[in-house]
């Protein structure tokens, strides 16, 4: 039986999508006043970004027609991380917004394609 009312608590658990970190703050009555949830997708941002970058580099070459199918193949690099539904879509009814920026070796933007 608890003898004091905590004012802060942190918990971590492994889940299918990665580590979930929950951080809670409460008032003197034990009522939660603030919450910070860090989901598995957040922990995977860096590797997701690298995978998307490498997929785009492998699939897009000079003269390549950038089509919906090509964008879908690049998106597969993101989906491989099994992001949570909200992170995977960011749009209702579930169509992921995707923008590909084609750059020259010097960094100039050659073309921007999106949906």
C-alpha positions as CSV (number, residue, x, y, z in Angstrom):
1,X,0.0,0.0,0.0
2,X,1.5,3.4,-1.0
3,X,2.3,5.7,1.9
4,X,3.0,8.8,-0.1
5,X,1.6,10.4,-3.2
6,X,4.4,10.6,-5.9
7,X,4.7,13.7,-8.0
8,X,6.5,12.1,-10.9
9,X,7.0,8.7,-12.5
10,X,8.7,7.2,-15.5
11,X,8.2,3.8,-17.1
12,X,9.6,2.0,-20.1
13,X,8.3,-1.1,-21.8
14,X,9.3,-2.9,-25.0
15,X,6.6,-3.2,-27.5
16,X,6.3,-4.6,-31.1
17,X,7.1,-1.1,-32.6
18,X,9.9,-0.3,-30.2
19,X,10.5,1.1,-26.7
20,X,7.6,3.0,-25.2
21,X,8.6,5.6,-22.6
22,X,5.9,7.1,-20.4
23,X,6.7,10.1,-18.1
24,X,4.0,11.4,-15.8
25,X,3.7,14.3,-13.3
26,X,0.9,14.6,-10.8
27,X,-0.4,17.1,-8.2
28,X,-0.6,16.7,-4.4
29,X,-3.8,14.6,-4.9
30,X,-2.1,12.2,-7.3
31,X,-4.1,13.6,-10.3
32,X,-2.0,13.6,-13.5
33,X,-1.1,17.1,-14.6
34,X,1.3,16.5,-17.4
35,X,2.3,13.6,-19.6
36,X,5.2,12.9,-22.0
37,X,4.8,9.8,-24.1
38,X,7.7,8.8,-26.4
39,X,6.6,6.0,-28.8
40,X,8.7,3.6,-30.7
41,X,8.4,5.5,-34.0
42,X,10.1,8.5,-32.3
43,X,13.1,6.3,-31.4
44,X,13.3,5.2,-35.0
45,X,13.3,8.6,-36.7
46,X,17.1,8.6,-37.6
47,X,17.1,5.1,-39.1
48,X,13.8,5.8,-40.9
49,X,15.3,8.9,-42.4
50,X,18.4,7.0,-43.5
51,X,16.4,4.2,-45.1
52,X,14.2,6.6,-47.1
53,X,17.3,8.5,-48.3
54,X,19.0,5.3,-49.4
55,X,15.9,4.0,-51.1
56,X,15.5,7.3,-53.0
57,X,19.2,7.2,-54.0
58,X,18.9,3.7,-55.3
59,X,15.7,4.2,-57.2
60,X,16.1,7.7,-58.7
61,X,18.7,8.2,-61.4
62,X,19.1,10.8,-64.1
63,X,16.2,10.2,-66.6
64,X,14.1,8.2,-64.1
65,X,10.4,9.1,-64.4
66,X,9.2,9.8,-60.9
67,X,5.8,8.2,-60.7
68,X,3.2,7.2,-58.1
69,X,4.7,3.7,-58.2
70,X,8.2,5.0,-57.5
71,X,6.9,7.0,-54.6
72,X,5.2,3.9,-53.2
73,X,8.5,2.0,-53.4
74,X,10.3,4.8,-51.5
75,X,7.5,4.8,-48.9
76,X,8.1,1.0,-48.3
77,X,11.4,2.0,-46.6
78,X,9.3,3.9,-44.1
79,X,6.7,1.2,-43.7
80,X,9.3,-1.4,-42.9
81,X,9.7,0.2,-39.4
82,X,6.0,-0.6,-38.7
83,X,5.2,3.0,-37.5
84,X,2.2,3.6,-35.3
85,X,-1.0,4.4,-37.3
86,X,-0.8,8.1,-36.5
87,X,2.8,8.4,-37.5
88,X,2.3,6.3,-40.6
89,X,-0.5,8.4,-42.0
90,X,-0.7,11.9,-40.5
91,X,-3.8,12.2,-42.6
92,X,-7.3,10.9,-42.5
93,X,-8.5,8.6,-44.1
94,X,-5.0,7.1,-44.2
95,X,-3.2,8.5,-47.2
96,X,0.4,9.3,-46.3
97,X,1.6,12.7,-47.6
98,X,5.0,12.2,-49.2
99,X,7.3,14.8,-50.8
100,X,10.4,13.9,-52.7
101,X,12.9,16.6,-53.4
102,X,15.4,15.9,-56.2
103,X,18.6,17.8,-55.8
104,X,21.7,18.2,-57.9
105,X,25.1,17.2,-56.5
106,X,25.6,20.9,-55.5
107,X,22.3,20.9,-53.5
108,X,20.2,22.8,-56.0
109,X,16.5,21.7,-56.1
110,X,15.8,20.2,-59.5
111,X,12.3,19.0,-58.9
112,X,9.8,18.5,-56.1
113,X,7.2,15.8,-56.3
114,X,4.5,15.2,-53.8
115,X,1.1,13.9,-53.1
